[in-house]
Structure formats: C-alpha cells, structure tokens
C-alpha cells in the first residue's frame, strides 16, 4: 500500500491500490523526475532551507537511483502510487531520513506538472527532428523525379496534369505547418511549474528563477492554481499530432492508391511492404495502412483528454492522472510513424512511364482547350461548354483528343485551327507559371526553397 496514509488508520485495499496506481505508465518519467528533484535539492541548499551536505547526499542518492533504473535493477513496487513515490521511497531506503527533506517546499502536484512538461519539451524537439527527416525524404524523391508528369485529381477523378514533384511538395508544405504548430506549442510548454506547491504556492523562500535556469525553462509560471492544473500543453501537442497524423494519413492513402495495380505509379520497397498469407503475388502496403488506422487512435487520445478536462474545477484533481498514458501513446505513435514514413518515401520507386500514360489519357488537357478558345475571343463559359461536348464526342469515338482531326475540332467551334496541336502535357504544365503553380520553372524554385528549409534546424 502507499506509505503516505496521513490521518488514515486503515490500510488501502489492494484493489484500490492497483486501480489508483499510475506506475505502469508514468515510470517513463523517471529521468525528468530525478532531474527535477536534483535541481530542487540544490535550490533548497542554495536558499539555506536544507544544508549543502544534505543536498549532496540527496543528489548522490538520486543519481544512483537513476543508474539502478537504467541498468534494470530498480524494483518498481506495485503498491506505490506513481514514479514520484517509487523514487522517493527508494531514496529514503538509500540515504535514510535525510531523503525526507527533499519534498520540502514541493508538492506532488507541481512535481508531476514539472515532469510532464520536461517530457513534453523533449517530445516536441524529437518530433521536430523527425518532421525534418520526412521533409528531406520528400524533397529527395521530388528532385529525383522532377520531370515526371502525373494526373492531378479532384474528386479522385483525373483533372489536370501536374508534376509529381509539385504533388510531393504539397506534403512538404503540410509538414512545414506541422513544424510551426509544434514550435508554437513549445513556447507554452516551456514554463516552469515547480514552486507552485499543491495549489497556493509554497511557504519557503524558494528561487524559482534558479530552478528555471537549472531545468532549461524560459520562464516560471505566474499563477500557482493554473500551473498545477494546466494540461493545455498536452492538449496542444495532441492536437498538433492529430493534424500531423491526418497529413500522414492522406499521404498514406496516396501511396496505397499509387501502388495498386490500377494506378501502378509507384512500387514499394520490399522492406516497407508485406506478403499475403495465401496469395503469393501480393505486395501489401501495410505500413501506409497502419498509419491510416493509427490516425484514429491519435484523434481518440485528444478527445479523451478534452473530455477529462472539460469539467475539472481548480486546482489539481486525480482525473489528471489520465493525461499521461494517452500522451505517451500519442508521442510514440507519431514519432514511429514519421520515422517509418521517411524510410518508406526514401525507397519508393516511381514508374514514370506508367504515370505519363495515365496523364495522357482521361482528357486532362480539356481545360487547356477551353483556355485556347478564350484566347481566341470566346467567353470562358461558352468555351467550357464547347470543350465538354468535344470531350464527350471523343470519348464516344474511343479516341484521345490528339487523334481528332482539325475537321472534327471545327465541328464544335470555328476558332479551332492547326495550332491546337501545340497543346500538350508540357505546354499545359508550362502555362501554370504562377507562384505556387506546377510549371517546371516554379517547381524548380520551390524545390530549391524546400531543400534549404529541410536542411535548416526546425
């Protein structure tokens, strides 16, 4: 049972102890808990609240506990409530009563808030690095295939030709927005809660600025009630992770479609695909499918914590114990997905001939034909109607547009002449020569910018 029972005379029921323990998940906070405790001990000594000798004994004890955990020699006792109590109990075993001085001017409320913020800061920085790795993989794939033409789609129907590099750089932009969101989240995570006590601050002359410097925080919290009960930073991470997973899921869907026999634009490396148990011809895009599925899991973690937080009065409530397991799972899921996607994208083989053939069918130059008539003086809506009927005619004949004779063209408008033959996939691409367009010149510039960004620190 928990060794802190206070005024209670009766031992906690074993089922209650098991039900209330967060140790199976929050053991992961041990490094941050020890770092926070070491900084706290040194601050207590600096302020004359405990002696320098006691602080050194405590610090040495904490450092040896960290070694025990990392070497697999630490006994995570299930009767203890959480990692904080597990470490404190072991410290008392190692150094005796002096270990009890560590909790002076501190509550588990500001202690757990500190640990979680330290974990979140590290998670954000890892996420930013993984996002950059995936961006670099996208840029490399785009550069290696910068002249590959594919059909662009709306409503999953062939619409207009685009460069594959342009398509891939769309995901680069999504990831860049993700980077900006996580960096913004970091600003609000970088706040020291230690010194807030249980809810009202502490009755000792602590030095919170010293603690902030020791633990790498940009500033100290300004309201003790808020500091111990704030989980906005966890929600922000989970919200940013949900958006990021949505982007990855969209890319996963593209890869699933493109690697199918019906599209056949790309081939997955064998290291990022699986075989069927009974159909030997299959190469299944399981990595992409799992990412698509795990996106819903990340969404669920966000909604669960929002539901937990929505009716909590100030300050700390035990409901907040539910913040960690979902947060850890979200971090693990996102980091693993980013990492595996970087490898999958880097090893994708593009089937450029198949992609071009797909772009040449499906009447993707219809909009260019309408623009051609507009340049000849036709109103766009009229031109649109003319080309719609022309496409319907060609489809009925089973002909692509380039196989129609000029006589056939002129049956729909006298404005058509021999120069209509100059409308090609290349001319269509080149015509989109606006900032953000798919023209080769614009995409080349975009690649230069993307490459520069992807090699900068996030």
C-alpha positions as a printed NumPy array, in Angstrom:
array([[  0.   ,   0.   ,   0.   ],
       [  1.057,   3.6  ,  -0.44 ],
       [  3.248,   4.607,   2.521],
       [  1.556,   8.031,   2.678],
       [ -1.742,   7.469,   4.514],
       [ -1.723,  10.642,   6.613],
       [ -4.618,  10.624,   9.086],
       [ -5.995,   7.322,   7.805],
       [ -5.699,   4.36 ,  10.158],
       [ -6.845,   1.702,   7.747],
       [ -4.604,   0.298,   5.002],
       [ -5.664,   0.882,   1.417],
       [ -7.457,  -2.041,  -0.198],
       [ -5.213,  -3.889,  -2.657],
       [ -7.728,  -3.482,  -5.449],
       [ -7.853,   0.269,  -4.805],
       [ -4.059,   0.452,  -4.772],
       [ -3.903,  -1.31 ,  -8.12 ],
       [ -6.71 ,   0.813,  -9.542],
       [ -5.169,   4.127,  -8.489],
       [ -1.563,   3.347,  -9.381],
       [ -0.128,   5.096, -12.432],
       [  3.283,   3.424, -12.13 ],
       [  2.719,   1.076, -15.11 ],
       [  2.727,   4.104, -17.399],
       [  4.385,   7.022, -15.605],
       [  7.602,   5.102, -14.84 ],
       [  8.739,   6.68 , -18.121],
       [  9.037,   9.993, -16.315],
       [ 11.878,   8.776, -14.077],
       [ 14.632,  10.812, -15.806],
       [ 12.624,  14.008, -15.587],
       [ 11.568,  13.321, -12.003],
       [ 15.172,  12.8  , -10.929],
       [ 16.394,  15.861, -12.851],
       [ 13.693,  17.975, -11.215],
       [ 14.486,  16.608,  -7.771],
       [ 18.212,  17.252,  -8.158],
       [ 17.554,  20.859,  -9.185],
       [ 15.106,  21.234,  -6.297],
       [ 17.613,  19.855,  -3.77 ],
       [ 20.312,  22.22 ,  -4.971],
       [ 17.908,  25.154,  -4.823],
       [ 16.915,  24.248,  -1.25 ],
       [ 20.595,  24.251,  -0.258],
       [ 21.293,  27.492,  -2.109],
       [ 18.447,  29.157,  -0.231],
       [ 19.573,  27.758,   3.122],
       [ 16.403,  25.701,   3.529],
       [ 18.454,  22.498,   3.844],
       [ 22.197,  22.125,   4.33 ],
       [ 24.665,  21.734,   1.486],
       [ 25.682,  18.378,   2.984],
       [ 22.105,  17.077,   2.987],
       [ 21.596,  18.28 ,  -0.563],
       [ 24.717,  16.442,  -1.734],
       [ 23.596,  13.226,  -0.054],
       [ 20.191,  13.558,  -1.746],
       [ 21.73 ,  14.29 ,  -5.149],
       [ 24.084,  11.315,  -4.924],
       [ 21.195,   9.094,  -3.876],
       [ 19.072,  10.249,  -6.814],
       [ 21.908,   9.7  ,  -9.265],
       [ 22.41 ,   6.156,  -8.008],
       [ 18.661,   5.508,  -8.345],
       [ 18.828,   6.6  , -11.97 ],
       [ 21.653,   4.116, -12.526],
       [ 19.563,   1.358, -10.946],
       [ 16.617,   2.11 , -13.231],
       [ 18.723,   2.289, -16.369],
       [ 20.556,  -0.913, -15.505],
       [ 17.279,  -2.749, -14.816],
       [ 17.973,  -3.198, -11.086],
       [ 15.208,  -0.964,  -9.748],
       [ 12.243,  -2.601,  -8.037],
       [  9.102,  -0.878,  -9.308],
       [  6.91 ,  -1.757,  -6.34 ],
       [  3.32 ,  -2.032,  -7.424],
       [  1.996,  -0.881,  -4.056],
       [  3.447,   2.6  ,  -4.65 ],
       [  1.176,   5.055,  -6.407],
       [  3.465,   6.516,  -9.039],
       [  7.043,   7.032, -10.185],
       [  7.426,  10.003,  -7.835],
       [  6.633,   7.924,  -4.752],
       [  8.67 ,   4.991,  -6.068],
       [ 11.781,   7.153,  -6.36 ],
       [ 11.186,   8.912,  -3.044],
       [ 10.701,   5.597,  -1.208],
       [ 13.916,   4.214,  -2.698],
       [ 15.76 ,   7.408,  -1.802],
       [ 14.677,   7.024,   1.838],
       [ 15.926,   3.431,   1.786],
       [ 19.297,   4.523,   0.439],
       [ 20.028,   7.7  ,   2.422],
       [ 17.684,   7.479,   5.384],
       [ 15.666,  10.278,   6.916],
       [ 17.629,  12.963,   5.087],
       [ 15.797,  11.831,   1.963],
       [ 12.587,  13.096,   3.54 ],
       [ 13.922,  16.659,   3.31 ],
       [ 13.708,  16.6  ,  -0.491],
       [  9.986,  17.19 ,  -0.508],
       [ 10.335,  20.441,   1.435],
       [  8.705,  23.342,  -0.457],
       [  7.261,  20.968,  -3.045],
       [  4.033,  19.072,  -3.71 ],
       [  3.429,  16.111,  -5.956],
       [  1.081,  18.46 ,  -7.824],
       [  3.818,  20.789,  -9.035],
       [  6.256,  17.857,  -9.225],
       [  4.172,  15.888, -11.722],
       [  3.418,  19.036, -13.706],
       [  7.168,  19.651, -13.953],
       [  7.96 ,  16.103, -15.054],
       [  5.29 ,  16.136, -17.71 ],
       [  6.479,  19.466, -19.099],
       [ 10.062,  18.223, -19.259],
       [  8.892,  15.11 , -21.093],
       [  6.755,  17.219, -23.449],
       [  9.63 ,  19.554, -24.296],
       [ 11.82 ,  16.621, -25.268],
       [  8.979,  15.006, -27.225],
       [  8.395,  18.22 , -29.183],
       [ 12.068,  18.521, -30.076],
       [ 12.178,  14.881, -31.211],
       [  9.02 ,  15.421, -33.252],
       [ 10.525,  18.448, -34.972],
       [ 13.621,  16.448, -35.949],
       [ 11.516,  13.58 , -37.33 ],
       [  9.38 ,  16.017, -39.318],
       [ 12.53 ,  17.442, -40.886],
       [ 13.731,  13.931, -41.804],
       [ 10.478,  13.22 , -43.631],
       [ 10.642,  16.589, -45.374],
       [ 14.131,  15.749, -46.629],
       [ 12.907,  12.384, -47.919],
       [ 10.08 ,  14.097, -49.823],
       [ 12.463,  16.651, -51.329],
       [ 14.895,  13.908, -52.406],
       [ 12.116,  11.911, -54.059],
       [ 10.82 ,  15.056, -55.769],
       [ 14.28 ,  16.03 , -57.022],
       [ 14.949,  12.552, -58.39 ],
       [ 11.65 ,  12.664, -60.32 ],
       [ 11.28 ,  16.378, -61.069],
       [ 10.266,  15.828, -64.708],
       [  7.697,  13.075, -64.01 ],
       [  4.152,  14.008, -65.033],
       [  1.154,  12.508, -63.248],
       [ -2.57 ,  13.153, -63.415],
       [ -3.747,  15.624, -60.821],
       [ -7.117,  14.716, -59.32 ],
       [-10.174,  16.345, -57.889],
       [-12.934,  14.093, -56.51 ],
       [-10.416,  11.311, -57.326],
       [-11.198,  11.952, -60.995],
       [ -8.391,  12.865, -63.447],
       [ -8.378,  16.657, -63.655],
       [ -5.193,  18.319, -64.949],
       [ -1.591,  17.232, -65.396],
       [  0.852,  18.128, -62.631],
       [  4.469,  17.357, -61.901],
       [  4.974,  14.604, -59.342],
       [  7.439,  16.908, -57.589],
       [  4.701,  19.523, -57.246],
       [  2.422,  16.901, -55.697],
       [  5.087,  15.763, -53.232],
       [  5.902,  19.335, -52.246],
       [  2.273,  19.785, -51.226],
       [  3.023,  17.344, -48.396],
       [  6.225,  19.221, -47.641],
       [  4.075,  22.307, -47.041],
       [  1.718,  20.379, -44.767],
       [  4.664,  19.167, -42.706],
       [  6.034,  22.693, -42.545],
       [  2.773,  23.845, -40.989],
       [  3.082,  20.959, -38.539],
       [  6.566,  22.149, -37.616],
       [  5.251,  25.651, -36.99 ],
       [  2.467,  24.282, -34.776],
       [  4.838,  22.178, -32.666],
       [  7.258,  25.098, -32.316],
       [  4.368,  27.248, -31.16 ],
       [  3.329,  24.537, -28.697],
       [  6.881,  24.528, -27.329],
       [  6.567,  28.192, -26.339],
       [  3.704,  27.422, -23.974],
       [  5.25 ,  24.183, -22.73 ],
       [  8.461,  25.967, -21.76 ],
       [  7.039,  27.212, -18.432],
       [  8.304,  26.072, -15.025],
       [  5.509,  24.991, -12.628],
       [  7.791,  23.951,  -9.751],
       [  7.33 ,  26.274,  -6.788],
       [  3.559,  26.319,  -7.128],
       [  3.167,  23.73 ,  -4.375],
       [ -0.132,  21.914,  -4.129],
       [ -2.133,  24.915,  -5.352],
       [ -1.26 ,  28.11 ,  -3.466],
       [  2.5  ,  28.439,  -3.802],
       [  4.975,  27.401,  -1.076],
       [  5.754,  28.897,   2.301],
       [  9.52 ,  28.949,   1.829],
       [ 11.872,  31.419,   0.191],
       [ 12.468,  29.379,  -2.957],
       [ 14.3  ,  30.678,  -6.008],
       [ 12.131,  29.818,  -8.998],
       [ 14.388,  31.658, -11.444],
       [ 17.266,  29.407, -10.357],
       [ 15.076,  26.349, -10.916],
       [ 14.061,  27.591, -14.354],
       [ 17.7  ,  28.048, -15.373],
       [ 18.765,  24.682, -13.957],
       [ 15.979,  22.829, -15.77 ],
       [ 16.135,  24.788, -19.031],
       [ 12.82 ,  26.618, -18.833],
       [ 12.318,  30.017, -20.409],
       [ 10.162,  31.369, -17.597],
       [  8.279,  30.486, -14.428],
       [  4.505,  30.155, -14.213],
       [  2.582,  33.193, -12.976],
       [ -0.339,  31.544, -11.168],
       [  0.035,  28.563,  -8.865],
       [ -3.547,  27.348,  -9.296],
       [ -3.193,  27.316, -13.038],
       [  0.293,  25.821, -13.017],
       [ -0.64 ,  22.613, -11.19 ],
       [ -3.84 ,  22.015, -13.15 ],
       [ -2.851,  23.2  , -16.642],
       [ -2.667,  20.481, -19.268],
       [ -3.12 ,  22.768, -22.262],
       [  0.39 ,  21.899, -23.44 ],
       [ -0.523,  18.203, -23.585],
       [ -3.721,  19.006, -25.455],
       [ -1.81 ,  21.25 , -27.845],
       [  0.688,  18.5  , -28.586],
       [ -2.115,  16.007, -29.138],
       [ -4.   ,  18.471, -31.364],
       [ -0.866,  19.184, -33.416],
       [ -0.175,  15.44 , -33.55 ],
       [ -3.717,  14.811, -34.791],
       [ -3.252,  17.294, -37.618],
       [  0.135,  15.813, -38.449],
       [ -1.245,  12.267, -38.457],
       [ -4.059,  13.463, -40.713],
       [ -1.431,  14.708, -43.184],
       [  0.454,  11.422, -42.951],
       [ -2.783,   9.51 , -43.426],
       [ -3.503,  11.457, -46.61 ],
       [ -0.029,  10.644, -47.893],
       [ -0.577,   7.019, -46.871],
       [ -3.769,   6.946, -48.915],
       [ -1.939,   8.32 , -51.969],
       [  0.77 ,   5.675, -51.619],
       [ -1.83 ,   2.932, -51.233],
       [ -3.609,   4.101, -54.383],
       [ -0.464,   4.727, -56.409],
       [  0.981,   1.302, -55.559],
       [ -2.208,  -0.518, -56.596],
       [ -2.339,  -2.384, -59.915],
       [ -4.993,   0.058, -61.136],
       [ -2.71 ,   3.095, -60.708],
       [  0.74 ,   1.469, -60.735],
       [  2.604,   4.779, -60.37 ],
       [  4.986,   3.592, -57.649],
       [  6.427,   0.416, -56.247],
       [  7.004,  -0.001, -52.528],
       [ 10.354,  -1.299, -51.413],
       [ 10.047,  -4.832, -50.072],
       [ 11.288,  -3.618, -46.683],
       [  8.149,  -1.471, -46.352],
       [  5.578,  -3.969, -47.618],
       [  4.278,  -7.344, -46.527],
       [  3.285, -10.531, -48.309],
       [ -0.105, -12.198, -48.263],
       [ -0.541, -15.387, -46.263],
       [ -2.172, -17.192, -49.216],
       [ -1.721, -15.01 , -52.325],
       [  1.939, -15.101, -53.399],
       [  1.615, -12.267, -55.927],
       [  0.671,  -9.659, -53.314],
       [  2.806,  -6.779, -52.03 ],
       [  0.652,  -5.138, -49.393],
       [  1.166,  -1.504, -48.282],
       [  0.752,  -2.388, -44.61 ],
       [  2.906,   0.46 , -43.287],
       [  0.717,   3.029, -45.007],
       [ -2.451,   1.239, -43.935],
       [ -1.378,   1.063, -40.304],
       [ -0.57 ,   4.787, -40.311],
       [ -4.014,   5.458, -41.714],
       [ -5.537,   3.335, -38.949],
       [ -3.448,   4.783, -36.14 ],
       [ -4.527,   8.269, -37.064],
       [ -7.899,   7.488, -35.493],
       [ -6.126,   6.307, -32.367],
       [ -4.338,   9.652, -32.01 ],
       [ -7.629,  11.505, -32.543],
       [ -9.152,   9.389, -29.771],
       [ -6.413,  10.314, -27.307],
       [ -7.072,  14.013, -27.933],
       [-10.816,  13.642, -27.458],
       [-10.338,  11.573, -24.303],
       [ -8.228,  14.25 , -22.613],
       [-10.548,  17.037, -23.736],
       [-13.41 ,  15.113, -22.14 ],
       [-11.373,  14.615, -18.962],
       [-10.511,  18.31 , -18.669],
       [-13.852,  19.833, -19.538],
       [-15.407,  19.879, -16.044],
       [-12.438,  19.982, -13.676],
       [-12.574,  22.717, -11.037],
       [ -9.325,  24.289,  -9.842],
       [ -6.869,  23.086,  -8.825],
       [ -5.483,  19.527,  -9.049],
       [ -7.889,  16.591,  -9.345],
       [ -6.943,  12.915,  -9.626],
       [ -8.646,  12.819, -13.03 ],
       [ -5.433,  14.422, -14.308],
       [ -3.666,  11.099, -13.808],
       [ -5.402,  10.119, -17.05 ],
       [ -3.312,  12.593, -19.047],
       [ -0.154,  10.512, -19.274],
       [ -0.961,   7.153, -20.848],
       [ -2.696,   8.744, -23.829],
       [  0.007,  11.379, -24.177],
       [  2.778,   8.786, -24.164],
       [  0.905,   6.727, -26.743],
       [  0.382,   9.76 , -28.984],
       [  4.079,  10.67 , -28.834],
       [  5.145,   7.077, -29.528],
       [  2.688,   6.694, -32.401],
       [  3.61 ,   9.954, -34.093],
       [  7.383,   9.527, -33.771],
       [  7.258,   5.95 , -35.061],
       [  5.021,   6.935, -37.98 ],
       [  7.255,   9.843, -39.002],
       [ 10.333,   7.64 , -38.811],
       [  8.921,   4.78 , -40.855],
       [  7.441,   7.167, -43.431],
       [ 10.825,   8.783, -44.001],
       [ 12.217,   5.374, -44.893],
       [  9.228,   4.37 , -46.99 ],
       [  9.271,   7.59 , -49.015],
       [ 13.053,   7.452, -49.491],
       [ 12.808,   3.965, -51.013],
       [  9.754,   4.475, -53.24 ],
       [ 10.363,   3.553, -56.865],
       [  8.476,   5.813, -59.294],
       [  7.173,   4.236, -62.501],
       [  7.424,   7.341, -64.657],
       [  6.188,   5.742, -67.898],
       [  3.025,   4.462, -66.229],
       [  2.403,   7.864, -64.665],
       [  2.784,   9.621, -68.004],
       [  0.474,   7.183, -69.773],
       [ -2.155,   7.89 , -67.124],
       [ -1.709,  11.63 , -67.698],
       [ -2.127,  11.183, -71.451],
       [ -5.475,   9.502, -71.09 ],
       [ -8.52 ,  10.862, -69.366],
       [ -8.743,  14.117, -71.369],
       [ -6.602,  16.052, -68.893],
       [ -5.955,  18.805, -71.474],
       [ -9.62 ,  19.795, -71.665],
       [ -9.117,  22.9  , -69.53 ],
       [ -6.221,  23.952, -71.769],
       [ -8.517,  23.625, -74.792],
       [-11.066,  25.878, -73.122],
       [ -8.297,  28.398, -72.343],
       [ -7.221,  28.149, -76.005],
       [-10.713,  29.204, -77.13 ],
       [-10.765,  32.021, -74.556],
       [ -7.53 ,  33.394, -76.019],
       [ -9.242,  33.308, -79.422],
       [-12.033,  35.51 , -78.087],
       [-14.589,  33.04 , -76.751],
       [-16.231,  33.587, -73.347],
       [-14.967,  31.041, -70.834],
       [-18.375,  29.553, -70.023],
       [-19.093,  29.076, -73.716],
       [-15.629,  27.62 , -74.241],
       [-16.229,  25.255, -71.33 ],
       [-19.449,  24.015, -72.921],
       [-17.777,  23.558, -76.327],
       [-14.931,  21.503, -74.906],
       [-17.327,  19.444, -72.758],
       [-19.183,  18.43 , -75.922],
       [-15.889,  17.824, -77.742],
       [-14.68 ,  15.503, -74.967],
       [-17.991,  13.651, -74.964],
       [-17.651,  13.186, -78.735],
       [-14.054,  11.927, -78.465],
       [-14.964,   9.527, -75.672],
       [-17.825,   8.178, -77.775],
       [-15.38 ,   7.533, -80.606],
       [-12.89 ,   5.974, -78.214],
       [-10.237,   8.499, -79.273],
       [ -7.855,  10.651, -77.25 ],
       [ -8.051,  14.353, -78.094],
       [ -4.777,  14.394, -80.019],
       [ -6.148,  11.835, -82.505],
       [ -9.075,  14.039, -83.531],
       [ -8.742,  15.746, -86.907],
       [ -8.927,  19.517, -87.265],
       [-12.179,  18.979, -89.178],
       [-13.615,  17.232, -86.156],
       [-12.429,  20.018, -83.878],
       [-14.012,  22.655, -86.107],
       [-17.373,  20.917, -85.956],
       [-17.531,  22.255, -82.4  ],
       [-16.001,  25.691, -82.964],
       [-14.601,  27.528, -85.981],
       [-11.969,  29.015, -83.669],
       [-10.027,  25.745, -83.658],
       [ -7.086,  25.66 , -86.077],
       [ -3.851,  23.732, -86.597],
       [ -2.177,  25.459, -83.649],
       [ -4.426,  23.447, -81.318],
       [ -1.845,  20.673, -81.856],
       [  0.595,  22.679, -79.767],
       [ -1.423,  21.868, -76.652],
       [  0.492,  19.076, -74.913],
       [  1.209,  17.904, -71.404],
       [  4.355,  20.035, -71.431],
       [  2.548,  23.143, -72.641],
       [ -0.148,  22.617, -70.038],
       [  2.43 ,  22.415, -67.262],
       [  4.384,  25.412, -68.558],
       [  1.202,  27.518, -68.718],
       [  0.782,  27.279, -64.931],
       [  3.723,  29.633, -64.442],
       [  2.473,  31.403, -61.328],
       [  3.904,  31.308, -57.823],
       [  2.741,  28.022, -56.345],
       [  1.902,  26.565, -59.763],
       [  3.05 ,  23.32 , -61.345],
       [  5.122,  24.897, -64.133],
       [  8.612,  23.353, -64.216],
       [ 10.236,  26.741, -63.537],
       [  8.072,  27.292, -60.474],
       [  8.591,  23.758, -59.183],
       [ 12.368,  24.083, -59.634],
       [ 12.328,  27.22 , -57.484],
       [ 10.066,  25.532, -54.942],
       [ 12.487,  22.612, -54.731],
       [ 15.383,  24.955, -54.021],
       [ 13.406,  26.619, -51.234],
       [ 12.229,  23.305, -49.802],
       [ 15.729,  21.863, -49.827],
       [ 17.063,  24.899, -47.99 ],
       [ 14.301,  24.695, -45.376],
       [ 14.648,  20.935, -44.903],
       [ 18.339,  21.271, -44.038],
       [ 17.803,  24.082, -41.531],
       [ 17.231,  23.482, -37.852],
       [ 13.497,  23.229, -37.108]])
